[in-house]
Amino acid sequence: MSEAQDLQSRNQRASVQFKTQHSLVVAFFLLLFVFHALGIYLFCSGFLLSRLVLQDRSLCDTPPAAIGSAYSTGTIEKGCWHPKTFDKAVVILVDALRYDFTVPFQPKPGDEQPHYFHNALPFLYDISVEQPQNAFLRPFIADPPTTTLQRLKGLTTGTLPVLIDAGSNFAGTAIDEDNLVEQLFKAGKKVVHIGDDTWHSLFPGYFEPNLTKPFDSFNVWDLHTVDNGVNTHLFPLLEPDMRGRWDVIFGHYLGVDHAGHRYGPDHPAMTDKLKQMDGVFRRMIDKLDEETLLVVMGDHGMDVKGDHGGESDDEIEAALWMYSKRGVFGHHGNEPAAPPLTAKERAVGQIDLVPTLAYLLGLPVPFNNLGRPIAEAFLGPRGDYGKLAEVNRLTAAQIHQYQGRYAQARGLDESATSTTATLWQAAHSTYQRLRGTTKSQDLRTVSDAFVAYAEENLRICRGLWARFDLISMGMGISVLIGTLVVLAIYAQGIRADRATITPLLLSFGAAGTAVGGVAGAAVGLIPALSFTQISAFGAAAGGILATLTGLWPARKILSVPLPRTFWGGLCFLVTTLLCGGFAANSFTIWEDEQLLFILTTFGVLMLGSSLGQEYKEDRVFGAANAVSFLLATRLSSMSRLCREEQMPDCRSSYYASATSSTSAGWQLAIPFLVFAVLPSAISLSYKRTKNYQGMGVLWIRYAMRIGLGLVAVYWIMDAADDGEWFSSISKSDLRTWRVVVAQLTLGLAFAAGYSTYLIAGPLISVEETEATDPAPEVSLPDDVLQEDGGIFTPMPTTTAKPRKKIIILGYANTHGSRYLLLPCAWILALQLMQKPMGQGALALCMISIVNLLEIIDANDLRHSPLGPTLLALMGCFYFFKTGHQAALATIQWESAFIPLRSVRYPWSPLLVALNTFGAQILCAMAVPAISVWKVPPKQPGLLGRVAGAMATHLLFYAAVAVATVVECAWLRRHLMLYRVFMPRMLMAITVLLLVEVVGIGVALVGVRWSILSVNDVFGWPGTAQDQEEEGEEGEKEKKKKKEE
């Protein structure tokens, strides 16, 4: 076999060995992902509040208490438990109808002028003032979370929202408990729904198929399609010849909510939508007859940016308006008839609508209801406290019945309901004592007694459903801590090539997971235990213990994963302080400012370290990149989205104003600035190492710039659509072209980007020049100086012959420049998904990544945890700078429609994820670049170094996840749990899983193609001795270069 053939054979064997090692490394990280997922599942199963859904149903002919003498029998025609007031009802839900949208503007200090959302919907208030017997308007307080799905459940069942409803049926999202819609259906009523299609997933099969019309609810860019569709299909049903075809209509308008999401409440578009609703209701009451009840309500409000989901006052303060052409409404004698001017006065709970509608329409109150009747609907014009007392008594009896069944099903002792039992006895005694009285004061006393019982029961139920499964939480925390230990040892405790030890750890871990899962499943068969939870814990615990056992044979190359350098100690200290800080609500609220301080501190220290380097080139270049890193960090800090708790000490700059969800005019210049600067900034790094060759030029100079140009065009078109700049172009055409531009950008990023990345070779070029051999050294004889002063001069006998010299341009950074093409492709998609201010921040993040790579090279810190840890900190920091906070209300749902016209699964959720976690995704993809930046092509152990860097990066996120889950468990009764601590915990575990997916599926897989393409050209590292010699040779070359 010739030497060339032998070399080719050895390279093929090395290539196969690398592919095998790479596959095993990826599989090991997947195993760690499984451990994390199981730990998170176990913790959340015990932490996220749940309640048992009882399957009991209220029956029309079985009231919860004896019916009063005034009404001895109950039927569907007359009313089940109480005489019905109306035959029909039109229930209109205006999504996100905040209470202050419906009342006159009230000047306040610092807010003297009305906003766009003020005085645009005066009809509800005016009618309530002019005709208090026909209409009333009240604040309608929602129970958080203020999401439409949870609110619809509360508005139809009368129950409190929880994050997990534990019941017998987990299929889909259909409500599997007693509710108003089901009661209407069982009573033989013809129920019609028009509008938001969420109703159809909650109540499948209950609506009249020929009259019902659902509309897509998720497209927040569309303000008019749903509203116009509701009007088109609803108003014909109100005509006299159609009244026999329906009994109850549910209409769900979405335009107000979508206007808030897209523009914020303080925008002319909100004025237009509220005026449209005002006109709809004026027109609607003209169509009603005296036997039809009209209910108008909001399911929640919206914050100053138009978002919702949390528990701020603006998010929970909705409006409720009831109207009848018959004068059947009233109010307490000591209260004014006019609606309250603020939502802080005379508010009613949203669950109170359920018993109110049930009695007015003659239905039984749903079995699981916790609400109480709204007084204005039953008092009548003359203050009929007898009627109010009776409905309150029946409702209290129904709640008492439910409470007994729930306590029995849950196995609660008497102490859990002792206070309600006392109030129930007191209310019942008061009723018996005053039974038969006609005095209003006595009847009000009876009513108030049953109301007091219902209120106390509601308080008790909130406590009962705030029960945590501490055993499940403990199992989850144990699994997460165990996985953290494995990750820490793998990242910082192995003193050899990690790729060589990974197969051993993987085999032990996989076997342990399988054995533990089987053992857990066997134990889980015990009836008193949860099969799923025990099986999950067994699999995770078995896998973790087996993985740690697998480290024993390799104990000689292990060390305690504690910091031994300044940078390692600093990374450990910062991570520890961050994890501890999340136990304080003020620290969590101001996390973005803490991260700014930390990154600035790292930047200053890296600047000092660079200035202290031995060689001038390292000093100058390291210091320049450190300064650039500091400037990028400070510039990005100008992008800020404040959370409610930061007010008034924070000023948002991400949008046009604090009450807007659109970009300011000047911010539209940012995408063009990114278009001009970002490719040039990246190309500078490539040019310095002579890697601006071939595919590098093609992608960075041309493809990236074209893609960024398309991004800028897209957001100009979006602004033109918002501002209606081009009246000659229809909105539909503009949206179509906008979607086309977005799809072209994504196609360029992923299809063209990955094609370029896969086919690209090393970014090098070869030059051939002529060189001569150096002149030979001549040794002079001792008698070279002659006595006569002559000098002996030897004459060369031959002339040096010219020879060819090959220069490889880009050799010094072959691996790094090749791999960085991958983040350069993804940046196009991530930029498209950000709003203009976020694009500027994400571009600065990309520049900071390149700066960090150069700083690490100048300071020779490739083996330090500095790079992976700092990238994780940058991911967290730029998450805030791209317009997000650890709060549900800051999710930019409209990003799902940037390249789409309607909801498409799974693409729509993935697009929202790209928008929300774009910074963490970009930084995770950059982690392998730390290990491959400016290393020789045949660098040995490169895969192991990449694995260590990725493990260190994940270690930061895993530590934050462990800290936040432990702190949430410890602070589970804290006042700010659901407002501050739980959202941050949910963000931490979500980011951990997402970064693992990106790190494994994008970064580690991308490294495979990069290393293969380089080593297929330059050859693979040889034996261990050869590797050592090559490494030493590389260090010598680097030292020689610096000395020159």
N, C-alpha and C positions, 0 to 999 in steps of 0.2 A: 504494500500500500504506500503510495507516495505521501510526502509530507503534507501536501495540499489536501489530499483526501482525508488524511488523519485529522488535520485541523478542522475540516468540514464535519467530520463525524463527531469530534469532541464538542463542537458548537451545537450540533443537533441534540446531543445528549444533554448539554447544559440548558438548551432552550426547553426541552421536555421537562427537565427537572424544575426549572423556574415556573413553568405553567402548573405543574403539580403542586409546588409549594404555594403558589399564588391562590390556587383553588382552595387549598386547606386553610390558608389565612382568612380568606373570605368566609369560609364555612365556620371558622372559629368566631369571627365577629358576628355572624348570624346567630350562633349559639348564645352569645352575650345579649344580643337583641331579644332573643326568646326569654332569657332570664329576666331582663328588664320588663318586657311586656307582661309576664306572669306576675311579677312583683307589683306592678302598677295595677293590674286587674284585681289582685287580692286586696290591695289597700283601698282602691276606689269602691270595691264591693262593700267594704265596711264603713267607709267614710261618707260617701254620697248618700244623702238622706233618703230613706225609703219608707213607704207605708204599705200595709197590707190592704189590697183592694178586695172588699167584700163583694160577693156576687149576689147578695140579696137585692130584691127589687121591691119598691113600694107598690101596693096594689090599691086600685080605686075603691074597692069595697071593703078594705081593711085599714081604717084609720088608726093612727098610733094611740089615740085616746078616744074616749067616748065623745061623740058629737053632741054639741050643746042642744038644748031643747028647741032653740029657734030653727034648727035645721036637722031633722032627724034621720034623713036618708041621703045617700050620695050616689049619683050616677054620672056617666060621661056627659049626658045631655044637660043636666042641671049643675054639675060640679061634684067632684069626688068627695072631698073632705069639707068643702065650703062652697057656698053658691058662687058660681063664676060670674064675672063682670062683663066679659067680652066673648064673642064667638070666634073672632079672627084677630090676627096680629100681624103687623109688618115690623120686623126687627131689623133695623139698619145698623150695621157696624161700620163706622168710619175709622179705619185703621189709624192709630196714633193721634186720635182727636184729643189733644191736651185741653184741660179745662180752661186755661186762660185764652184759648182760641175762641171761646164762646161767650166771654163776658167783656164788658167795656174796659178799655184801657184805664188803669189806675196809676197816675204818676207816682214815682217813688224817688227818694234821694239818689242821685246818680243815674236815674233812668226816667227822665222827664218827658221823653218823646216816644210816641208809639212806634212799634216795629211793624214789619210787613205782615206779621201774623195777627196783629191786633185789629179789631173792629171790622174784619172782613166777613164774619159769620154772625151777624147780630140777631138773626131771626129767632133763634132758640131762646135767647135771653128776653127779647122784646115780647114774645108771646107769653112767656112765663110771668112777666110783670103785668101785662095787660089782661090775661085770662088765667089767673092762678087756679081756678077750678078745672080748667081744661088742660093745663100743662104745668110741669115743674122741672127745674134744672138743678142738678146737684153734682158736686165733685164725686167722682167714681174711682175709688182708690184700688189699684191693682196690687196683688201680692207678687213680689219678685220671685223668680226671674221674669222680666217684662218682655218675653218673647211671645209671638202670636200663638204658637202651638200650645204653650202652657196656659196662656190666658183663655183660649177657647175651651180648654178642659175645665178651668175654674168657672167660666161663665155658663157652662151647661151642666156641670155636676154639683157645684156648690162646695167643692173640696179645695184644700190648700195645695199649692204646687209643691212637688218634691222632685228631686232629680232622677229618682228611680221609683217607678210604680211596680211593686212586686205583686203579681197576681198569677192566675192559672193560665192565662193566655198571653204569650209574648209575640204573637204573630202581628207583624206590621205595627202601625201606630194607632190602630183603631181603639177607641175608648171602650173598655170592657167592664164598665160599671154603670150603675143606674144614672140616667141623664135625661134632660128635658126632651131632646130630639127623639130618643127611644120611647119616652112616655107618649109623645105626640103620635108617633107611628103606631104604637100599640093601641092607642085610643081610636084609631081609625082616621086620624086627621091626615089631610093631604098637605104634605110639607114640601116646599119649593126652596131651592137654594140657587142664588145667582152671585157670582163673584169669586173670591179667593178659593182656589181649589184645595186648600188645606182641609176644609170641611169634609171633603169627600174621602180623605184618608182617615179622618176621625169617625165619620158616621157612614160607612159604606152601606148602600142599599136602602137607606131611609128616605131618600128624596124622590119626588115624582120625576121619572126619567124624561118625559116629554116636555116638561116645563123648566127643568133645571139646566143651568148653563155655568159650568166652572171655567175659570180663567187662570192662567199661569200666574203664580203669586210672587215669584222670586226675581223677576226682571225689574229691578228698582230704577232702571234707566227710563222705563216706559211709564209716563205719568197719566196717560189718558185712555189706553186701550181697555183696561178693566172697568174704569168708571163709565166710559161711554157704553161699554157692553152691558153693564148693570142697568143703566138707564134704558137702553134699547129693549131689554127683555123684561124689565120690571114694570114699567108704566103701562104697557098693554094689559097686564094682569089686573091692574087697578080699575079698569073699565067695568061698568056694570055687567056687561054680558060675559065677563070672565070670572066674576067673583065666586061662582059655584065650582070652579075647578081647583080651588086652593083654600086652605084654612090658615096656614102660617107661611109667611115668606121670610127667609133670611137673606138679606142683601149685604154684601161685604165690599165696600169701596176701599181702594188701595192708593188712590192718587195722593192724598195728604201724606201718607207714610212715605211713599216714593219720592215726593218732593222734598221731604225732610232728609232722606238718605242722600239724595243727589245734590241738593243745594243747601240744606240747612233750613231751619224755620224762618230765618230773617232774610227772605229772598222774594222778589216779585212773583216767582212761580208759586210760592205758598199762598200769596194773596189771591192769585187766580184760582187755585184749587179750592180755597175756602169760600170764595165767592160762588164758585160753581156749586158747592155743597149747599150754600145758602139758597140758591135758586132751586135746587132739587127739592129741598124740604118745603119751600113755599108752594111749589107745584104739587108736592105729594099730599099735603093736607087737604087740598082742594078735591082730591080724588077719593078721599076716605069717606066711609059712612059712619054712623054712630055706633055700630057694633064692632068696629075695628080699632084696635089699640095700635098706636105707632110708638115704637121705642127706637131712639137714636142714642148710640153710645160709642165710646172709644174703648179699645181693649187695653191700651196703655198710652203713655205720652211719648215725648222725645226730649233728649237733652239739647243743649245749645247748638250742637252740630247736626241735630236731626237723627241721631242714633238712639237705640234703646236696647234693653237687655239687662240693665242693672237695677239698682234700687234708689237712685236719686229722686228727689221730689218731682222734678220735671218728667221723669220716666214713669212714675207710678200714678200721677195725678191726671186721670182721664175725665171725661164728662159723660153724664147720663141725663137724657131728656125723655120724658114721656108725655104723650099728647093723646087726647080723646075729644071728639066733638061733643060728647056728653060731659057735663060738669061733674066728674066723679072724684076729683082729687081734693085734698085738703092739706092742712098743716097744723102743727101744734099751736095752741093759742098764744104761747109766750114766744113764738118765733115769727119773724117777718115773712110775708108771703113771697117777697122778691128773692130771687136766687142769691146766694152768697157771692161776693165779689172776688173772693180768693178761695183756693182749694183747702184752706186750713179750717174752714167753718162748715159745719153741718154736712160733713162728708159721709158717704155710705160705701160699704165694701162691695167689691164686684161679686163676691159670692152671694150677697144679699139679693141679687137679681133673680136667682134660681127659685127660692120659695115665692117671691113676689109674682113672677110670671106664672108659676104653677097655680097659685090661688086665683089669679085674675082670669086664667083660661080654664079653670076647673079641673086641673090635673093633680095627681098625687105628687107630693114633694119627693124628689129623688132620695133614695135611702141613705146615701153617704153625705148628704148635704149638711153643711155647718153654718150656712148663712141664716139670716133672720129677715122677716118681711120689712120692706121699706114703708115707713109710717105714712108718707104722703099718699101712697097708692090706696090706702084703706080708710083713712080718717074721714074722707068725704068733705063736702063743703061745710057741714055743721059740726065736724069734730066727733065722729062716731067711734068713741073709744071701746064700745062693746065689740065692734067688728075687729078692731085692731087687737084687742085682748084675746079674742078667740083664735085669730090666725097665729098670734105669738104663742099661745098655749099649745096649739096643734104642732107648730114647728118645734117648740121645746120638747114636746113628747116624742116627736120623730128623732130629734137629736139624742134624747135620752135612750131611746131604743137602739140607735146606732152605736152609742157609746158602750152600752152593755154587750152588744154583739162583738164589737172590736176588742173590748177587754177580755172577753171569753176566748176569742180567736188567738189573741196575742199572749194569753196567760198572765195578764196583769193582776196585781193584787189590789186590794181595796184602797190602799194608801194612795195609789196613783190617781184615784178619782174621788177622794174623800171630800174635797172642797165643793166639787160639783154636786155630789150627793146631798150635801147640806143645803145648797142653794135650791136644788130640785125639791127637797122636802119643804123648804120655806115657801117657794112659789106655789107648790100644790096646796099647802095649808092656807095661804092667802086666797087662792081661788075658791077653796071650799068655804072659807069664812065669808067671802063677799059674793058668793054665787047668788045670782038672781037680782043683784042690785042694778039700778039704772043710773046711779050717780056717776057723772063723768070722772070725778076725782077718784072714786073707788075703782072704777074700771081701768083708769090709767095706772093705779097702784098695782092691779093684777097684771097688766101688760108689762109694766116695768120689772116686776118680779121675774117673769119668764124671760125677759130680755137679759136681765142680770145673769140668769142661769146660762143662756146661750153664749153670752160674752165670756163667762168664765170657762165654759166648756171649750170654746175656741182657743183660749189661752192654754188650757191643758193639752189640747191636741197638738198645738205647735210644739210643746215640750215633748210629747210622746213621739212625734215624728222626727224630732231632732235626736233620736237615739242612734248611737254609733255601735257598730259591731267591732268591739275592741279586739276580739280574737282574730278576725279577718284582717283588720288593720295591722295588728302585730305581725301576722304572717307576711303581709306585704312588705312591711318595713324590714323584717329579717332578710327577706330575699333581696331587696334592694341594697342593703348593707353588705350582704355576702357577695353580690355581684360587684359592688364597689371595691371590695378587697381584692377580688380576682383581677379586676381591671387595673388597680393600682400596682399590683405585683407585675403584671404583664407589661405595663407601661414604663415603670421606673425601677423594677426590682430584678431585672434579668441582665446579666453582664455578658451576654453572648448574642449571637444572631437569633432573633426571635423567630425567624422563619423556620429554623431547624428544630426548635422545641415545640412549635405550634401543633404539629401532627400528634405528638404525645398528649398534649392538653386536650385537643379536640376529641381524640378517641376516648380518653377517660371521661370527659364531660358529657359526650353523647351517650355513652353507656350508662353513666350515672343518671342522666335525665330519663332514659327509658326505664331503668329499674325503679327509680323513684316514682315515676308516673304510674307504673303498674302497682307498686306498693300503696301509693296514695289512693288509687282507685279501689283497691281491696278494702282499705280502711273506710273509705267514703261510702261503702255499701251499708254501713251501720246507719239505721234510720234516723238517729238523732243528729247526724252530721251531714254537711253539705257535700255531695259527691264531687261537684265541680271544683269547689274551693280546695278540698283536701287533695284531689288529684293534681291540681295546679301547684299546690305547695309542695307535694311530694316530688313532682318532676323537677321543679326549680331547686329545691333543697338538695335532692340527690345529685343533680348536675353540678351544682356549686361545690358541694363537698368532694365529689369525684374529681373535679378540675383541680381543686387545691391538693388532693392526694396525688394527682399526676405531677405535681411540682416536686414531689419528694425525690424521685430518681435524678432530678436535675438540681438538687439542692446545692451542689458545689458552685454553680454559676448564679445563685440567687443572692440577693442582699435585701435588707430591710428598705422598703421604698420611702426613705426619708431624704430630704434635700441635703446635698453636700457642697453646693456652690452658692454663691450670692444670688444668682438669678433663680436657681431652684428654690432657695429659701424665700425669695420675694414672691414667686408664683404661689408657693404653698401658703404664705401668710395672707396674700390677697384673697385667695380662694376661701381660706378659713374665715377671714373677716366677713366676706360677702355672705357665706353660708350662715354665720351667726347673726348678721344684720337683718336677715329676713324674718327674724323673730320679733322685730320692732315694726309696727305699722308705719311710723314716720319714715324709717329707712326704706321700706318697700315702696312707699308712695313717691319718694324722691330718688328712686334707683337710678334714673337717667343722669342725675347730677353726680351721684357717687361714681358712676362709671366714667363720666367725663374727667373727674379728678384722678381716677386710677389710671386712665389712659394717658393723661397729661404727665403724670408722675413717671410712668414707664418711658414716655417719650423723652423727658428730661434726662433720665438715667441713661438711656441709650445714647443720647447726645454726648453725655459725659464720658461714657465708655468708649465711644468712637474717637473722641478727641484724645483719649489716652492710648490709642493704638501705636505700635512701634513704627509701622511703615506709613509714609506720607499718603500714599494712595488710599489706604484704609481709613486714615484719619479724615481726609477730605471727603471721600465718597460716603463714608458712614455718617459723618456729621451732616452732610447735605441732605441725605435721606431722612435722618432723624428730624431735621428742621421741617422737611416736607411733611413728615408724619404728624408733627405737632400742628402745623398750619391746617392740614386736612381735618384733623380732629376738631380744632377750634372752629373752622368754617362750618363743618357739619353740625356743630352744636347750635347754630343759628336756626336750624329746622327743629321745631318743637310743637308737639301736640300735648296740651295740658290735660290732665285728668281733673275731675271735679274737686278732689281733695286738695289739689295744689293751689286752688284759687283762694285769695286774689293775688298770691305771690308768684304767679306764673302767667305768661302771656303767650298764647299760641301764635305761631307764625306759619304753620304747615298749610293752612287754608287762607282764603282772602281775609277772613275775620274769625273771631272766636265763635260766631254764630253761623258760620257758613261751612258748607261741604264742598265748595268749588275753589279752584285756584285763582289767585289774583292775576291781573293782567301781566304784571312784570314777571311773574313766575313762569309764564310761557316761554320766556327767553332761556330758561335753564336747560331744556332739552337741546336747544341749538348750541348752547355753550358746551354741553357734554359732547355733542356731535363734533365740535371743533377741537376739543382739548383731550378727551380720553384716549382715542387711538394714538395721538401724538405722544402722550405721556407714556403709554405702554411701549411704543416703538423705540423710545429713547433707551430703555433698558435693553431691548434686543440689539439696537445698533451698537451699544457700548461693547457687547461681547461678540459682535460680528454675526449674530444669529438672525439678523433681519434679512432672511433669504427665503426663496421658494414660497412654500405655503404660508410662512409667516407674513410675508409681504402681501400675499393674496388675501389673507384673512383680515389682518389688522388694518392695512392701508385701504383696502377696497370693501370687503364684505362687512366688516364691523362698522365702517363709516356709513355705508349704505343703510345698514340696519338701524343705526342710531338716527340717521336722517328720516327713515320711515317712522320711527318712534316720535320724533319731533312733529312730523306731519300729522300723525294720528292725534296728538293732543291739541294741535291747532284746530283740527276738524272737530274734536270734542268741544272745545271752547266755542267754536262757531255754532255748533248745535245748541249749546247752552244759551249763548247770547243772541241766537237768531241773526247772525251777521249777514247771511245771504238769503234774502227773502225770495229770490228767484229760484232757489234750489229747495225742493221739498225736504222735510226732515227725514222722510223715509229713504230718499236717495242718499242723503248725507250719511245716515247711519249705515247704509249698505256699503258705501265706499270706505267708511271708517272701519267696518269689520273686515273688509278685504285687505286694507292696509295692515291691520293687526295680524291677520292670518299669514300675510306675506312675511311679516317680521318673524313670526314664530317658525314658519317654514325655513326661513334663512338661518335662524338660530339653531334649530334642531336637525332638520334634514341636511341642509348644506353644511352646518357647523360640524355635525358628527361625521359626515362624509369626508370633510376636510381633515378632521382629526384622525380618522381611521386610515386614510391613504397617505397621510403625510409621512415623509421620512425625516431623518435628522435635519434640522435647519442649519445646514452648513454649505459651504462652497469651497472648491479646491482651486488654488492658484499654483501655477508652475513658473518658477523663476530660475535664472542661472546663478550658480554660485561657484566660487573657486575654493580649492583647499587652502587652508591657512599656510603661510610661509613656514618652511621647516626651521626648527631652531638649530642654530650653528654654534658649536662649542669651539672656542678659540684655543689654540695651543698655548703652552706656557711661554714660549718664546715669540709670541706674536709681536711684541715690541722689540724691534731690532736695535742693535747698538747704534746704527746710523740714523735712528729716528724714523725709519720707515715703518709703515703699518701693513701687516698682512691682511689682504682682503680676499676672502674666498669668493669664487664666482660660481653661480649656480650652473649646473651642467644641463638641467632640463627646465622647461617652462611649464607652470601649472596649467592643467587643462580645465576648461570650463565644464561644469556638470549641472544636472537638473536638480532643483530643490522644490519639493511639494509643500505648500502651506495650506493647512486646513483652517479656514476661517469659521469661527463659531464653535471650535472644539471645546473650549473651556466651559460652555454652558449648554452642552448638547441635550442632556436630560431635562434640565429646568425649562429651557425655552420650548422644547417639544411638549412637555406636559401643560404648560401655561396656556396653550391653545384651547384647552378644555374650558377653564373658567372664562376665557375670552369669547367662547361661543355662548355659554349660558348667560353671560351678562346682558346680551341682547334681549332675551326673554324676560329676565328679571327687570330690566329697565322699562320694558313695555308695560309691565304690570304695576309699576309705580306711578303715582301722580307726579307732576313736574318737580315739586319740592323734594319728594322722595328720590327722584332720579338724580338730582344733584348730590344728595347724601350718599346714595349707593355708588355713584361714580367716584366720590371721594374715598369710599371704602375700598374700591378696587385699586385706587392709587396708593392708599395706605398699605394694602397687601404687598404691592410691588416694593414700596419703601421698606417694609419689614423684611422681605427676602434679601434685599441688598444690605440692610443693617446686620442681619444674622451672618451673612457671608463676610462682611468687613470685620466683624468681631469674632468670627469663627465659633458660632454658637449653635451649630446644627444639632449637636447632641444634647443641648439644653432644653428643658421644658418651656423655655421662654416663648418660642414661636407658636407651638400649639395652644398654649394657655392664652397668649395675647390675641390670637385669632378668635378664641372663644369669647373673650371679653369684647373684642370688636363686634362680633356677631350680636351680642346682647346690646351693646351701645347703639349700633346702627339700626337695630330693631325699633328703638324709640325714635330715632331720627328719620325713619321712613313713615312716620305718622301713626305709630301704634303705641299702645299702653297695655299693661296687664289687666285689661278690662274688656268684657264682651262687647261693650258699646263701640269700641274703636275698630272693630273688624270692618274692613272696607268691602262689604258684600258686593258692591257694584262692579268690583274687578272681575267677577265671574262672567260679565257680559262684554269685556273688552274685545275678545275675538269671536264672540257668539251672540246670536240674537235671542236665544232662549236657553233655558236650563238644559244642560246635557250632562248626564252622569257617565263616568266619574269625572269628566273634564271640568265641570264648574267648581266642585270642591277643590280640585287640584290647582286651578287658577287662583282661587282665594288663598290657598296655602302659599303659592309663589309670591303673592302680594304681601301676605302677612309675615312670612319668615324668609323673605328674600335675602336679608343680610346674613342670617345663620347659614343658609344654603350656600351662599357665595364663599363665606369664610371656611366652611367645612370642605368645600372643593379645593381650597387653596392649601390645605394642610400637607398633602404629599409634596407640594412644591418646596417646602422647607427642607426636606431630606434630599431632594434631587437638584436643588439649585446650585449651579457651578461646581459640580462634581465630575470627575473624569468619566468618560463613557464606560469603561470597564470596571467601575467602582464595585468592589465586592460587598455583599451583605446589604444591598440597597433595599430589597423588599423588607427585610427585617427592620431597617431604619424607618421606612414608611409606616409599617405596622405599629412601631413604637410611637411615632408622632401622632398617628390617628388615635391610638389608645389613650395618649395623654390628652388629646383634644376632647375625647368622649369622657375622660375622667373628670374634667371640669363640670360638664353638664350633669354627669351622674352624681357628683357631690352636691350640686345645687338641688337636684331632684330629691335626693335623700334628705337634705336639710329642710326643704320646704314641706315634705310629707311628714317628717317628724314634728316640725313646728306646728303644722296644721292639726296634727293629732293632739299635741300638748295644749294648743290654744283653741280646741274645738268648741269651747263655750265662750270664747272671746267675742265682744261686741262687734269687732271688725272682721270676724272670720269670713263671712260671705262677701263682704265689700272689698277686702284687701288681701287677706292671707290665702283664701281658697283660689281666687283667680290667678294669683302668682304661682301657686302650686300646680294648678292645671296647665299653666303656660310652661312650667319647668318640665313636667313629664311629657307634654306634647313635643316640646323642642328636643328633648332627649331622644325620643323615638324617631322623630323626623331627621335629626342630624345623623343618627345611626343608619337610617335608610339611605340618606344622601352619601354618607361616608363610605358605605359598603357598595351601594349600587352605582354610584357615579364616580367617586374619587378612587377607590381601590380598583374597580374595574378599569377605570381610565388609565391608571398606572400600568396595568398589564400591557395595554396597547403601546404606551409610550416606551416602556423599557424594551419590549420586543422589537419595536422599530429601530431603536438606537443600537441595541446589541446585535441585531441581525446584520448591521452594517459594520460595526467595529469589532464584533466578536464578543464572546462571553468570558467572564473571569474563569481562570483555570483552577488549579489545585489550591489548597489552603496556603501552601508556601508561595505559590505564584501570586495569590491574592495579597499576601503580606508584602511581597516585593513590589507589586503594582501600587499598593497604598503608599509604601515608603517613597517610591519613585514620584508619585503624585505630590507628596509633601515637599520633596526636594525641588521639583519643578516650580511649585508655588513660591517656595522660599527664594529661589533664584530669580524668579520674576519680580518679586517685591524688592530684592536688592538692586536689580537693574533699574 
